[in-house]
Amino acid sequence: MINSHAHLDFDNLNTIAENAVALVPSIGKQNWIDVQMYPYFAFGIHPWMVDAHTQQDLDYLEYLIKCNNPVAIGECGLDYLKDIDKQTQLHFFSAQLIMAEKYNLPVIIHAVKATEDVIFLLKKHPKLTGEIHGFSGSEFQAKQLTNMGFYLGFGMQILNQQSTKIRQIVKNCPLEFILIETDDHINPNDLSLVAQEIANLKQIPVDEVVQQCDNNAVNLFNLK
C-alpha cells in the first residue's frame, strides 16, 4: 500500500512498516537533506515557510532538483487561512510550478481556502500533473481538477463522520483520481484505515481501493 504523502522525517511520527511504501515531501530548506534518506521524496517550499526563504533558496531548490532524483516538486501551494502575505505565497508557488514544468515532474500541492487560485495558476501550465493533497475544496473544484488530470489526496480527515462534504466528494470522485495519505498523522500505518473508509463510502472491496490507489501513485510519480 502506497502512502502518497507522509512526513516521515518529522520527529513525532512513528516508524513506517517495513513492507510499506511512502512518498516523503519536504517543507523547505530545513529538511531538503532529511527527505533524501527515503527512497521516494520530493523537494519543495511549503506556503507556511515562504517568509523564511529567499530567491537564493529558490535557485538552490532548482539545483537540488537537477542534481538529485525527486519524484515530485512539493510540498508547495497556497494557504489563505494563514496570515502570510498572499503575493509572497503566489511568487514561490508560481516559481515551483515553472520548475515542475521545466523538469517534467509532478507537483504536490497544499491548497487551503485557495483552491480557486490554485486552479487558475495550474491552467497556465496545462502540461503539469500532480496531486492536491489533503483535498479540502468543493465538489465542483474536485471535478475541475480531475478533468485537468490532477489527483486528489485524502487522509485521516475522511474518518471524521462530521466531515460530510469531503466524505461526499470521496464517494463521488472516480477511484482513478484518488490517492491515500497520512500527512503528519502520528502513525503512518493508519493508512489502512483510510483505504477501508474509502471502500465503505464507495461500497466496494478494500482490495480494489488499495490496488487502484497504488496504481495511481505509481503512474503519477513514476515509481519503480
Backbone as a chain_set.jsonl record, in Angstrom:
{"seq": "MINSHAHLDFDNLNTIAENAVALVPSIGKQNWIDVQMYPYFAFGIHPWMVDAHTQQDLDYLEYLIKCNNPVAIGECGLDYLKDIDKQTQLHFFSAQLIMAEKYNLPVIIHAVKATEDVIFLLKKHPKLTGEIHGFSGSEFQAKQLTNMGFYLGFGMQILNQQSTKIRQIVKNCPLEFILIETDDHINPNDLSLVAQEIANLKQIPVDEVVQQCDNNAVNLFNLK", "coords": {"N": [[0.841, -1.191, 0.0], [0.617, 2.166, -0.929], [1.613, 5.134, 0.485], [0.817, 8.278, -0.275], [1.633, 10.679, 0.751], [3.479, 11.424, 3.337], [4.976, 12.7, 6.169], [7.546, 11.498, 7.07], [9.97, 12.196, 8.146], [9.517, 13.862, 10.25], [9.897, 14.42, 13.736], [7.993, 13.457, 15.581], [6.614, 11.337, 14.493], [5.583, 7.92, 14.162], [7.457, 4.962, 13.247], [7.4, 3.757, 9.934], [5.879, 0.784, 8.614], [7.878, -2.033, 7.602], [7.288, -3.17, 5.109], [5.904, -1.223, 3.846], [5.271, 1.528, 1.594], [6.157, 4.871, 0.994], [5.734, 8.284, 0.006], [7.763, 10.959, 0.63], [7.418, 14.236, 1.281], [9.087, 17.454, 1.215], [9.249, 20.443, 3.29], [10.673, 22.695, 3.099], [13.893, 24.378, 3.059], [14.906, 23.437, 5.44], [14.5, 20.706, 5.602], [15.361, 19.526, 3.235], [17.622, 17.954, 3.004], [17.116, 15.869, 4.825], [14.856, 14.454, 3.769], [15.91, 13.041, 1.704], [16.798, 10.658, 2.637], [14.945, 8.76, 2.237], [13.433, 6.392, -0.056], [11.622, 7.483, -1.938], [11.072, 10.776, -2.544], [10.295, 14.303, -2.303], [11.127, 17.62, -3.353], [10.526, 20.853, -2.134], [8.958, 24.067, -1.307], [6.982, 24.842, 1.265], [3.883, 26.649, 1.623], [3.564, 27.746, 4.205], [6.118, 28.311, 4.899], [7.279, 30.276, 3.376], [8.143, 32.846, 4.1], [10.556, 32.412, 5.287], [12.322, 31.949, 3.308], [14.327, 32.761, 0.387], [15.083, 34.281, -2.838], [17.502, 33.156, -3.474], [17.281, 30.722, -2.21], [15.322, 29.536, -3.787], [16.785, 29.265, -6.128], [18.683, 27.417, -5.249], [17.013, 25.305, -4.706], [16.251, 24.586, -7.294], [18.72, 23.723, -8.219], [19.105, 21.435, -6.589], [17.023, 19.847, -7.545], [17.903, 19.348, -10.121], [20.234, 17.896, -9.635], [19.605, 15.684, -8.138], [17.224, 13.023, -7.642], [14.295, 13.616, -7.306], [10.887, 12.524, -6.942], [8.894, 14.247, -7.298], [7.845, 17.726, -7.152], [7.441, 19.537, -4.267], [6.384, 19.853, -0.906], [4.242, 22.262, -2.046], [2.373, 25.325, -2.625], [-0.668, 27.118, -1.774], [-1.986, 28.849, 1.025], [-4.533, 30.357, 2.377], [-5.67, 30.557, 4.805], [-3.801, 31.06, 6.649], [-1.959, 33.764, 8.112], [-0.174, 34.943, 6.08], [1.606, 36.721, 3.695], [-0.093, 37.049, 0.659], [0.903, 37.616, -1.895], [3.58, 36.93, -1.678], [3.333, 34.182, -1.208], [2.171, 33.446, -3.67], [4.235, 34.083, -5.417], [6.305, 32.228, -4.729], [4.986, 29.796, -5.136], [4.303, 29.926, -7.865], [6.87, 29.99, -8.985], [7.739, 27.424, -8.386], [5.953, 25.874, -9.827], [6.775, 26.495, -12.39], [9.315, 25.326, -12.359], [8.577, 22.644, -12.078], [7.332, 22.176, -14.507], [9.479, 22.634, -16.214], [11.274, 20.576, -15.545], [9.776, 18.388, -15.927], [8.222, 17.164, -13.871], [5.818, 15.927, -11.492], [3.611, 17.846, -9.328], [3.17, 18.355, -5.818], [0.6, 19.552, -4.076], [-0.398, 21.894, -1.651], [-3.363, 23.188, -0.669], [-5.343, 25.439, 0.847], [-8.269, 27.051, 1.528], [-7.816, 28.263, -0.861], [-8.172, 27.068, -3.267], [-9.364, 27.896, -5.654], [-7.603, 29.842, -6.698], [-5.385, 28.204, -7.02], [-6.272, 26.46, -9.05], [-6.589, 28.338, -11.107], [-3.903, 29.12, -11.533], [-2.775, 26.663, -12.262], [-3.957, 26.227, -14.702], [-2.46, 27.783, -16.337], [-0.341, 26.231, -16.835], [-0.697, 23.832, -18.585], [0.493, 21.378, -19.141], [1.255, 20.235, -16.791], [1.104, 17.773, -14.169], [-0.165, 16.278, -11.124], [-0.802, 16.206, -7.55], [-3.412, 17.247, -5.439], [-3.005, 17.489, -2.281], [-4.515, 16.275, 0.77], [-7.154, 17.132, 0.148], [-9.472, 19.815, 0.221], [-11.323, 21.326, -1.035], [-14.261, 22.289, -2.977], [-16.956, 20.224, -4.325], [-17.368, 20.865, -6.997], [-14.898, 22.054, -7.634], [-13.287, 19.836, -7.264], [-14.089, 18.248, -9.424], [-13.276, 19.913, -11.514], [-10.475, 19.801, -11.205], [-9.871, 17.033, -11.47], [-10.711, 16.713, -14.083], [-8.715, 18.101, -15.287], [-6.717, 16.347, -15.03], [-5.553, 16.007, -12.563], [-4.797, 14.459, -9.413], [-6.527, 13.675, -6.357], [-5.748, 13.861, -2.993], [-6.529, 12.072, -0.066], [-6.892, 11.779, 3.442], [-6.673, 11.108, 6.945], [-8.775, 12.751, 7.63], [-11.149, 11.953, 6.466], [-12.182, 10.01, 8.038], [-13.62, 11.202, 9.97], [-16.86, 11.477, 10.864], [-18.297, 13.787, 10.774], [-17.238, 15.252, 8.756], [-18.746, 15.855, 6.355], [-18.864, 17.012, 3.777], [-16.359, 16.454, 2.521], [-16.372, 13.676, 2.679], [-18.493, 13.105, 0.991], [-17.449, 13.994, -1.416], [-15.346, 12.168, -1.747], [-16.861, 9.868, -2.07], [-18.076, 10.362, -4.539], [-16.003, 10.908, -6.288], [-14.13, 9.637, -9.014], [-12.392, 6.577, -8.574], [-10.037, 6.337, -9.924], [-8.771, 8.729, -9.693], [-7.942, 9.121, -7.12], [-5.794, 9.387, -4.315], [-4.201, 8.016, -1.421], [-3.274, 8.967, 1.899], [-1.344, 9.926, 4.843], [-0.224, 12.211, 5.801], [0.824, 14.348, 8.321], [0.017, 12.771, 10.372], [0.368, 10.91, 13.381], [0.758, 8.127, 13.252], [1.775, 6.581, 10.519], [1.061, 4.096, 9.608], [-1.615, 3.88, 9.839], [-2.738, 4.213, 7.441], [-4.166, 2.16, 6.31], [-6.653, 2.402, 7.463], [-7.7, 4.593, 6.187], [-7.938, 3.653, 3.558], [-9.831, 1.64, 3.998], [-12.025, 3.169, 4.79], [-12.622, 4.595, 2.48], [-13.365, 2.463, 0.875], [-15.679, 1.705, 2.263], [-17.291, 3.996, 1.885], [-17.611, 3.977, -0.869], [-18.664, 1.544, -1.212], [-17.309, -0.783, -2.086], [-14.886, -3.49, -2.472], [-12.1, -3.378, -0.199], [-9.624, -4.179, -1.151], [-9.765, -3.541, -3.822], [-9.743, -0.779, -3.717], [-7.169, -0.305, -2.634], [-5.492, -1.421, -4.623], [-6.098, 0.179, -6.888], [-5.49, 2.787, -5.975], [-2.79, 2.473, -5.408], [-1.853, 1.967, -8.011], [-2.429, 4.455, -9.113], [-0.642, 6.12, -7.725], [1.825, 5.047, -8.534], [1.736, 5.579, -11.289], [1.477, 8.395, -11.38], [3.76, 9.377, -9.988], [5.751, 8.033, -11.194], [6.9, 5.689, -10.092], [9.229, 3.11, -9.319]], "CA": [[0.0, 0.0, 0.0], [1.48, 3.341, -1.099], [1.222, 6.359, 1.17], [1.231, 9.308, -1.235], [2.071, 11.912, 1.418], [3.747, 11.156, 4.754], [6.158, 13.434, 6.641], [8.221, 10.509, 7.908], [11.154, 12.763, 8.791], [9.127, 14.625, 11.436], [10.335, 13.706, 14.94], [6.914, 12.865, 16.391], [5.921, 10.278, 13.769], [6.003, 6.537, 14.352], [8.162, 4.354, 12.126], [6.528, 3.094, 8.967], [6.093, -0.658, 8.499], [8.967, -2.371, 6.682], [6.792, -3.502, 3.778], [5.105, -0.101, 3.351], [5.933, 2.477, 0.688], [5.641, 6.226, 1.217], [6.381, 9.425, -0.634], [8.059, 11.913, 1.702], [7.631, 15.584, 0.757], [9.781, 18.394, 2.096], [8.505, 21.674, 3.533], [11.574, 23.814, 2.877], [15.331, 24.082, 3.104], [15.255, 22.775, 6.69], [14.51, 19.237, 5.503], [15.743, 19.041, 1.906], [18.605, 16.875, 3.184], [16.498, 14.756, 5.549], [13.928, 13.64, 2.971], [16.665, 12.21, 0.76], [17.055, 9.355, 3.268], [13.856, 7.854, 1.858], [13.518, 6.02, -1.483], [10.811, 8.381, -2.759], [10.982, 12.055, -1.846], [10.02, 15.482, -3.133], [11.713, 18.886, -2.898], [9.644, 21.994, -2.323], [8.838, 25.074, -0.255], [5.604, 24.885, 1.75], [3.432, 28.041, 1.765], [3.773, 28.249, 5.565], [7.546, 28.566, 5.116], [7.832, 31.168, 2.353], [8.822, 34.006, 4.696], [11.903, 32.01, 5.724], [13.082, 31.618, 2.106], [14.703, 33.867, -0.495], [15.323, 33.895, -4.224], [18.668, 32.272, -3.452], [16.78, 29.39, -1.853], [14.666, 29.006, -4.982], [17.865, 28.856, -7.04], [19.269, 26.192, -4.718], [15.998, 24.271, -4.913], [16.371, 24.109, -8.671], [19.984, 22.968, -8.283], [18.854, 20.124, -5.991], [16.161, 19.099, -8.461], [18.735, 18.923, -11.256], [21.328, 17.007, -9.234], [19.078, 14.525, -7.427], [16.124, 12.376, -8.355], [12.999, 13.669, -6.625], [9.784, 12.023, -7.764], [7.942, 15.345, -7.465], [8.158, 19.003, -6.509], [6.454, 19.813, -3.245], [5.026, 20.331, -0.864], [4.143, 23.683, -2.351], [0.982, 25.692, -2.808], [-1.226, 28.349, -1.221], [-2.798, 28.666, 2.222], [-5.086, 31.664, 2.726], [-6.122, 30.533, 6.191], [-2.678, 31.579, 7.437], [-1.663, 35.195, 7.949], [1.083, 35.028, 5.335], [1.378, 37.573, 2.533], [-0.55, 36.271, -0.491], [1.782, 37.818, -3.045], [4.782, 36.118, -1.436], [2.938, 32.796, -1.462], [1.965, 33.281, -5.111], [5.556, 34.125, -6.068], [7.023, 30.966, -4.519], [4.227, 28.719, -5.769], [4.46, 30.048, -9.323], [8.243, 29.606, -9.325], [7.852, 25.971, -8.305], [5.21, 25.33, -10.966], [7.656, 26.653, -13.558], [10.342, 24.283, -12.245], [7.951, 21.342, -12.331], [7.137, 22.078, -15.954], [10.807, 22.592, -16.829], [11.924, 19.282, -15.29], [8.789, 17.337, -16.212], [7.909, 16.489, -12.613], [4.518, 16.268, -10.916], [3.636, 18.726, -8.158], [2.362, 18.006, -4.651], [0.072, 20.88, -3.765], [-1.141, 22.215, -0.433], [-4.32, 24.246, -1.002], [-6.319, 25.667, 1.913], [-9.017, 28.285, 1.25], [-7.131, 28.874, -2.002], [-8.255, 26.125, -4.386], [-9.708, 28.617, -6.882], [-6.365, 30.43, -7.218], [-4.541, 27.089, -7.464], [-6.785, 26.036, -10.361], [-6.267, 29.415, -12.049], [-2.478, 29.047, -11.865], [-2.495, 25.399, -12.954], [-4.416, 26.356, -16.09], [-1.369, 28.418, -17.081], [0.655, 25.176, -17.07], [-1.557, 22.681, -18.93], [1.24, 20.119, -19.233], [1.556, 19.748, -15.444], [0.274, 16.81, -13.441], [0.168, 16.324, -9.713], [-1.766, 15.83, -6.512], [-3.843, 18.2, -4.423], [-3.003, 16.608, -1.109], [-5.444, 16.7, 1.814], [-8.097, 17.977, -0.585], [-10.487, 20.436, 1.079], [-12.135, 22.215, -1.848], [-15.66, 21.937, -3.218], [-17.177, 19.143, -5.286], [-17.152, 21.434, -8.326], [-13.446, 22.181, -7.808], [-12.756, 18.476, -7.411], [-14.345, 17.839, -10.809], [-12.388, 20.706, -12.368], [-9.106, 19.304, -11.083], [-9.751, 15.703, -12.077], [-10.822, 16.916, -15.529], [-7.391, 18.584, -15.706], [-5.779, 15.237, -14.871], [-4.939, 16.019, -11.23], [-5.275, 13.504, -8.423], [-6.907, 14.259, -5.078], [-5.279, 13.069, -1.863], [-7.4, 12.055, 1.11], [-6.257, 11.138, 4.587], [-7.41, 10.783, 8.162], [-9.956, 13.603, 7.811], [-12.375, 11.318, 5.974], [-12.711, 9.132, 9.088], [-14.495, 12.027, 10.802], [-18.223, 11.396, 10.344], [-18.824, 15.144, 10.608], [-16.661, 15.838, 7.535], [-19.718, 15.372, 5.365], [-18.551, 17.5, 2.429], [-15.23, 15.699, 1.977], [-16.793, 12.285, 2.532], [-19.326, 13.039, -0.209], [-16.53, 14.131, -2.558], [-14.688, 10.858, -1.883], [-17.865, 8.926, -2.573], [-18.4, 10.656, -5.931], [-14.797, 11.045, -7.128], [-13.669, 8.365, -9.599], [-11.272, 5.982, -7.862], [-8.846, 6.534, -10.768], [-8.159, 10.02, -9.379], [-7.786, 9.222, -5.668], [-4.587, 8.918, -3.639], [-4.394, 7.938, 0.031], [-2.145, 9.577, 2.601], [-1.499, 10.182, 6.281], [0.307, 13.555, 6.053], [1.629, 14.403, 9.549], [-0.614, 11.92, 11.396], [1.431, 10.297, 14.17], [1.008, 6.737, 12.852], [1.568, 6.419, 9.076], [0.498, 2.777, 9.313], [-3.072, 4.008, 9.832], [-3.177, 4.36, 6.053], [-5.155, 1.11, 6.037], [-7.959, 2.911, 7.893], [-8.164, 5.49, 5.117], [-8.367, 2.789, 2.455], [-11.071, 0.965, 4.396], [-13.132, 4.136, 4.813], [-12.98, 4.839, 1.076], [-14.112, 1.269, 0.461], [-17.005, 1.8, 2.879], [-18.046, 5.067, 1.246], [-17.909, 3.598, -2.248], [-19.291, 0.215, -1.161], [-16.514, -1.695, -2.918], [-13.877, -4.168, -1.634], [-10.934, -2.563, 0.141], [-8.527, -4.588, -2.033], [-9.918, -2.778, -5.065], [-9.288, 0.582, -3.397], [-5.71, -0.311, -2.484], [-4.857, -1.675, -5.912], [-6.237, 1.33, -7.783], [-4.743, 3.922, -5.419], [-1.376, 2.171, -5.637], [-1.596, 2.195, -9.439], [-2.45, 5.904, -9.33], [0.62, 6.684, -7.212], [2.905, 4.584, -9.413], [1.628, 6.291, -12.562], [1.721, 9.842, -11.209], [5.122, 9.678, -9.528], [6.69, 7.198, -11.966], [7.629, 4.878, -9.107], [9.806, 1.87, -9.844]], "C": [[0.885, 1.253, 0.0], [0.861, 4.555, -0.427], [1.734, 7.532, 0.326], [1.755, 10.574, -0.582], [2.234, 11.643, 2.911], [5.045, 11.849, 5.158], [6.958, 12.554, 7.602], [9.437, 11.074, 8.642], [10.802, 13.613, 10.011], [9.387, 13.785, 12.69], [9.216, 12.95, 15.647], [6.206, 11.707, 15.703], [6.479, 8.9, 14.1], [6.708, 6.02, 13.105], [7.169, 3.64, 11.219], [6.871, 1.605, 8.897], [7.109, -0.967, 7.405], [8.483, -2.607, 5.253], [5.966, -2.381, 3.162], [5.948, 0.813, 2.467], [5.312, 3.852, 0.913], [6.432, 7.24, 0.409], [6.536, 10.508, 0.427], [8.335, 13.29, 1.097], [8.444, 16.428, 1.73], [8.902, 19.628, 2.285], [9.376, 22.91, 3.31], [13.017, 23.389, 3.068], [15.732, 23.328, 4.369], [15.212, 21.256, 6.6], [14.765, 18.726, 4.085], [16.762, 17.909, 1.997], [17.93, 15.649, 3.804], [15.639, 13.864, 4.665], [14.656, 12.716, 2.003], [17.045, 10.849, 1.36], [16.036, 8.312, 2.824], [13.899, 7.568, 0.358], [12.777, 6.977, -2.404], [10.57, 9.675, -1.991], [10.698, 13.176, -2.848], [10.69, 16.706, -2.504], [10.712, 20.02, -3.133], [9.72, 22.971, -1.168], [7.352, 25.236, 0.061], [5.155, 26.349, 1.899], [3.59, 28.608, 3.164], [5.2, 28.752, 5.775], [8.121, 29.64, 4.19], [8.587, 32.355, 2.948], [10.242, 33.698, 5.13], [12.807, 31.682, 4.534], [13.285, 32.832, 1.217], [14.803, 33.365, -1.933], [16.513, 32.953, -4.324], [18.257, 30.839, -3.099], [16.06, 28.744, -3.03], [15.708, 28.517, -5.99], [18.491, 27.543, -6.574], [18.3, 25.02, -4.855], [16.102, 23.716, -6.335], [17.653, 23.302, -8.859], [19.8, 21.553, -7.727], [18.012, 19.242, -6.916], [16.984, 18.545, -9.619], [19.71, 17.828, -10.862], [20.87, 15.741, -8.519], [17.917, 13.95, -8.219], [14.828, 12.416, -7.561], [11.912, 13.119, -7.539], [8.75, 13.11, -8.006], [8.536, 16.623, -6.893], [7.046, 19.302, -5.507], [6.98, 19.418, -1.87], [5.019, 21.833, -1.091], [2.666, 24.039, -2.482], [0.611, 27.01, -2.172], [-2.08, 28.015, -0.004], [-3.274, 30.035, 2.695], [-5.709, 31.686, 4.112], [-5.051, 31.12, 7.103], [-2.45, 33.057, 7.134], [-0.272, 35.352, 7.341], [0.791, 35.761, 4.036], [1.048, 36.757, 1.277], [0.4, 36.41, -1.68], [3.078, 37.022, -2.905], [4.483, 34.651, -1.699], [2.823, 32.533, -2.967], [3.296, 33.255, -5.857], [6.272, 32.781, -5.942], [6.297, 29.799, -5.188], [4.419, 28.744, -7.28], [5.855, 29.62, -9.765], [8.403, 28.09, -9.322], [7.055, 25.277, -9.409], [6.049, 25.405, -12.235], [8.75, 25.585, -13.538], [9.769, 22.908, -12.577], [7.749, 21.129, -13.825], [8.483, 21.9, -16.665], [11.443, 21.217, -16.711], [10.965, 18.105, -15.418], [8.5, 16.481, -14.977], [6.506, 16.854, -12.153], [4.687, 17.172, -9.697], [2.729, 18.17, -7.059], [1.912, 19.32, -4.037], [-0.731, 20.9, -2.475], [-2.056, 23.379, -0.788], [-5.372, 24.343, 0.096], [-6.952, 27.042, 1.704], [-8.439, 29.014, 0.039], [-7.256, 28.028, -3.262], [-8.555, 26.832, -5.7], [-8.463, 29.239, -7.517], [-5.407, 29.348, -7.708], [-4.976, 26.621, -8.849], [-6.43, 27.062, -11.425], [-4.811, 29.335, -12.493], [-2.138, 27.77, -12.626], [-2.923, 25.462, -14.421], [-3.379, 27.058, -16.972], [-0.27, 27.417, -17.434], [-0.07, 23.882, -17.425], [-0.833, 21.344, -19.035], [1.496, 19.49, -17.862], [0.578, 18.679, -14.984], [0.634, 16.922, -11.967], [-0.985, 15.919, -8.833], [-2.115, 17.045, -5.676], [-3.986, 17.382, -3.148], [-3.943, 17.169, -0.038], [-6.552, 17.57, 1.239], [-9.206, 18.496, 0.325], [-11.382, 21.394, 0.302], [-13.562, 21.719, -1.996], [-15.755, 20.771, -4.198], [-16.945, 19.637, -6.711], [-15.664, 21.579, -8.621], [-12.791, 20.824, -7.974], [-12.928, 17.998, -8.844], [-13.466, 18.609, -11.78], [-10.975, 20.117, -12.378], [-8.927, 17.932, -11.711], [-9.896, 15.783, -13.592], [-9.514, 17.428, -16.119], [-6.326, 17.508, -15.542], [-5.092, 15.19, -13.519], [-5.61, 14.998, -10.317], [-5.607, 14.245, -7.128], [-6.474, 13.326, -3.961], [-6.216, 13.195, -0.677], [-6.721, 11.275, 2.228], [-7.2, 10.936, 5.741], [-8.686, 11.599, 8.32], [-11.244, 12.921, 7.371], [-12.958, 10.341, 6.988], [-13.662, 9.88, 10.026], [-15.892, 12.065, 10.178], [-18.832, 12.776, 10.1], [-18.252, 15.844, 9.377], [-17.509, 15.433, 6.331], [-19.372, 15.797, 3.941], [-17.448, 16.657, 1.787], [-15.606, 14.236, 1.766], [-17.671, 12.11, 1.289], [-18.475, 13.147, -1.464], [-15.815, 12.803, -2.817], [-15.645, 9.858, -2.526], [-18.083, 9.104, -4.072], [-17.184, 10.719, -6.853], [-14.411, 9.686, -7.715], [-12.426, 7.858, -8.871], [-9.961, 6.184, -8.619], [-8.136, 7.863, -10.486], [-7.941, 10.215, -7.884], [-6.431, 8.66, -5.226], [-4.855, 8.92, -2.141], [-3.115, 8.367, 0.736], [-2.413, 9.653, 4.09], [-0.916, 11.525, 6.692], [1.182, 13.539, 7.314], [0.963, 13.642, 10.694], [0.458, 11.065, 12.074], [1.759, 8.861, 13.748], [0.732, 6.548, 11.358], [0.975, 5.066, 8.691], [-1.034, 2.756, 9.409], [-3.622, 4.245, 8.43], [-4.259, 3.337, 5.707], [-6.561, 1.547, 6.445], [-8.569, 3.832, 6.838], [-8.689, 4.666, 3.944], [-9.692, 2.119, 2.769], [-12.255, 1.926, 4.373], [-13.566, 4.496, 3.392], [-13.792, 3.665, 0.532], [-15.539, 1.299, 1.011], [-17.879, 2.83, 2.169], [-18.481, 4.687, -0.167], [-18.596, 2.234, -2.35], [-18.637, -0.747, -2.164], [-15.487, -2.383, -2.024], [-12.654, -3.285, -1.389], [-9.738, -2.925, -0.74], [-8.562, -3.817, -3.35], [-9.436, -1.339, -4.878], [-7.767, 0.638, -3.356], [-5.019, -0.475, -3.834], [-4.926, -0.456, -6.827], [-5.445, 2.536, -7.289], [-3.231, 3.717, -5.568], [-1.002, 2.426, -7.102], [-1.55, 3.688, -9.752], [-1.136, 6.544, -8.9], [1.795, 6.297, -8.108], [2.906, 5.373, -10.727], [1.98, 7.759, -12.43], [3.19, 10.12, -10.924], [6.184, 8.831, -10.234], [7.56, 6.355, -11.039], [8.082, 3.564, -9.729], [9.428, 0.699, -8.947]], "O": [[1.788, 1.383, 0.827], [-0.265, 4.95, -0.732], [2.941, 7.749, 0.227], [2.267, 11.456, -1.271], [1.257, 11.634, 3.659], [6.093, 11.612, 4.557], [7.035, 12.836, 8.798], [9.884, 10.506, 9.639], [11.699, 14.042, 10.737], [9.127, 12.582, 12.701], [9.466, 11.907, 16.251], [5.276, 11.141, 16.277], [7.683, 8.731, 14.292], [6.563, 6.592, 12.025], [6.224, 3.004, 11.685], [8.021, 1.218, 9.1], [7.194, -0.254, 6.405], [9.185, -2.282, 4.296], [5.391, -2.55, 2.087], [7.173, 0.86, 2.582], [4.092, 3.982, 1.011], [7.627, 7.078, 0.163], [5.557, 10.924, 1.048], [9.374, 13.49, 0.467], [8.482, 16.145, 2.927], [7.94, 19.839, 1.546], [8.88, 24.037, 3.329], [13.324, 22.206, 3.217], [16.763, 22.657, 4.392], [15.818, 20.576, 7.427], [14.411, 17.589, 3.775], [16.765, 17.005, 1.16], [18.15, 14.523, 3.357], [15.685, 12.641, 4.796], [14.091, 11.727, 1.536], [17.56, 9.985, 0.651], [16.246, 7.114, 3.016], [14.352, 8.409, -0.418], [13.231, 7.257, -3.513], [9.947, 9.676, -0.929], [10.842, 13.012, -4.06], [10.803, 16.809, -1.282], [10.126, 20.126, -4.21], [10.433, 22.754, -0.188], [6.573, 25.706, -0.768], [5.965, 27.201, 2.263], [3.735, 29.82, 3.319], [5.467, 29.517, 6.702], [9.326, 29.89, 4.215], [9.567, 32.819, 2.365], [11.047, 34.609, 5.322], [13.924, 31.196, 4.716], [12.528, 33.801, 1.276], [14.63, 32.177, -2.205], [16.53, 32.054, -5.165], [18.813, 29.873, -3.623], [16.176, 27.538, -3.245], [15.527, 27.478, -6.625], [18.794, 26.666, -7.383], [18.714, 23.885, -5.091], [16.046, 22.503, -6.537], [17.66, 22.306, -9.583], [20.28, 20.585, -8.317], [18.262, 18.044, -7.048], [16.784, 17.408, -10.045], [19.988, 16.929, -11.656], [21.665, 14.823, -8.317], [17.667, 14.363, -9.352], [14.308, 11.368, -7.179], [12.003, 13.233, -8.761], [7.836, 12.936, -8.812], [9.581, 16.61, -6.242], [5.865, 19.319, -5.855], [7.968, 18.691, -1.768], [5.714, 22.579, -0.401], [1.806, 23.158, -2.453], [1.441, 27.909, -2.039], [-2.807, 27.022, 0.0], [-2.528, 30.78, 3.33], [-6.219, 32.718, 4.547], [-5.35, 31.615, 8.189], [-2.721, 33.528, 6.029], [0.665, 35.823, 7.985], [-0.181, 35.443, 3.351], [1.817, 35.881, 0.881], [0.668, 35.437, -2.385], [3.609, 36.505, -3.888], [5.275, 33.952, -2.332], [3.317, 31.524, -3.469], [3.464, 32.498, -6.813], [6.786, 32.254, -6.929], [6.939, 28.909, -5.746], [4.668, 27.71, -7.899], [6.009, 28.966, -10.796], [9.118, 27.535, -10.157], [7.445, 24.206, -9.873], [6.033, 24.487, -13.055], [9.075, 25.007, -14.575], [10.401, 22.111, -13.27], [7.969, 20.033, -14.342], [8.601, 21.109, -17.6], [12.076, 20.737, -17.652], [11.298, 16.974, -15.064], [8.529, 15.252, -15.03], [6.047, 17.97, -12.397], [5.767, 17.251, -9.112], [1.674, 17.597, -7.33], [2.724, 20.102, -3.543], [-1.603, 20.064, -2.236], [-1.576, 24.447, -1.168], [-6.194, 23.441, 0.258], [-6.263, 28.062, 1.702], [-8.557, 30.234, -0.073], [-6.523, 28.247, -4.227], [-8.06, 26.421, -6.749], [-8.286, 29.172, -8.734], [-4.698, 29.546, -8.695], [-4.137, 26.409, -9.725], [-6.015, 26.698, -12.525], [-4.511, 29.464, -13.679], [-1.307, 27.791, -13.534], [-2.315, 24.82, -15.277], [-3.414, 26.942, -18.197], [0.621, 27.715, -18.23], [-0.056, 22.933, -16.641], [-1.471, 20.291, -19.02], [1.91, 18.334, -17.783], [-0.597, 18.676, -15.35], [1.611, 17.575, -11.603], [-1.992, 15.374, -9.285], [-1.232, 17.789, -5.251], [-4.973, 16.669, -2.963], [-4.142, 18.38, 0.053], [-6.854, 18.632, 1.784], [-9.803, 17.742, 1.094], [-12.116, 22.182, 0.898], [-14.018, 20.851, -1.251], [-14.766, 20.382, -4.819], [-16.39, 18.914, -7.539], [-15.213, 21.266, -9.723], [-11.841, 20.681, -8.744], [-12.012, 17.407, -9.416], [-12.965, 18.045, -12.753], [-10.364, 19.959, -13.435], [-7.942, 17.691, -12.408], [-9.272, 15.005, -14.314], [-9.232, 17.219, -17.299], [-5.162, 17.729, -15.877], [-4.149, 14.421, -13.333], [-6.803, 14.715, -10.427], [-5.044, 15.301, -6.839], [-6.794, 12.137, -3.978], [-6.646, 14.294, -0.326], [-6.07, 10.256, 1.996], [-8.378, 10.633, 5.554], [-9.587, 11.198, 9.056], [-12.322, 13.272, 7.852], [-14.092, 9.888, 6.831], [-14.414, 9.264, 10.781], [-16.08, 12.62, 9.096], [-19.769, 12.917, 9.314], [-18.73, 16.913, 8.996], [-17.039, 14.757, 5.416], [-19.565, 15.027, 3.0], [-17.586, 16.203, 0.651], [-15.199, 13.626, 0.777], [-17.598, 11.083, 0.614], [-18.742, 12.476, -2.46], [-15.692, 12.368, -3.962], [-15.264, 9.101, -3.418], [-18.254, 8.125, -4.797], [-17.324, 10.598, -8.07], [-14.37, 8.691, -6.991], [-11.511, 8.632, -8.587], [-8.891, 6.199, -8.011], [-7.033, 8.096, -10.979], [-7.773, 11.344, -7.424], [-5.988, 7.611, -5.696], [-5.642, 9.728, -1.647], [-2.012, 8.155, 0.232], [-3.541, 9.471, 4.547], [-1.1, 11.941, 7.836], [2.168, 12.805, 7.373], [1.309, 13.846, 11.858], [1.358, 10.555, 11.406], [2.903, 8.425, 13.872], [-0.421, 6.373, 10.965], [0.452, 4.902, 7.589], [-1.669, 1.748, 9.102], [-4.822, 4.452, 8.251], [-5.156, 3.615, 4.912], [-7.545, 1.115, 5.846], [-9.782, 3.848, 6.626], [-9.758, 4.952, 3.405], [-10.574, 2.038, 1.914], [-13.359, 1.547, 3.983], [-14.756, 4.681, 3.137], [-14.779, 3.853, -0.18], [-16.49, 0.96, 0.306], [-19.05, 2.578, 1.886], [-19.578, 5.032, -0.605], [-19.046, 1.826, -3.421], [-19.303, -1.412, -2.958], [-15.235, -1.909, -0.916], [-12.23, -2.538, -2.271], [-8.918, -2.059, -1.044], [-7.522, -3.484, -3.917], [-8.806, -0.76, -5.763], [-7.15, 1.513, -3.964], [-4.073, 0.247, -4.146], [-3.937, -0.096, -7.466], [-4.805, 3.228, -8.08], [-2.489, 4.666, -5.822], [0.035, 3.023, -7.392], [-0.734, 4.135, -10.558], [-0.582, 7.391, -9.601], [2.656, 7.126, -8.404], [3.962, 5.782, -11.21], [2.697, 8.309, -13.266], [3.794, 10.995, -11.544], [7.368, 8.906, -9.907], [8.783, 6.31, -11.176], [7.388, 2.988, -10.566], [9.818, -0.437, -9.218]]}, "num_chains": 1, "name": "protein.A"}
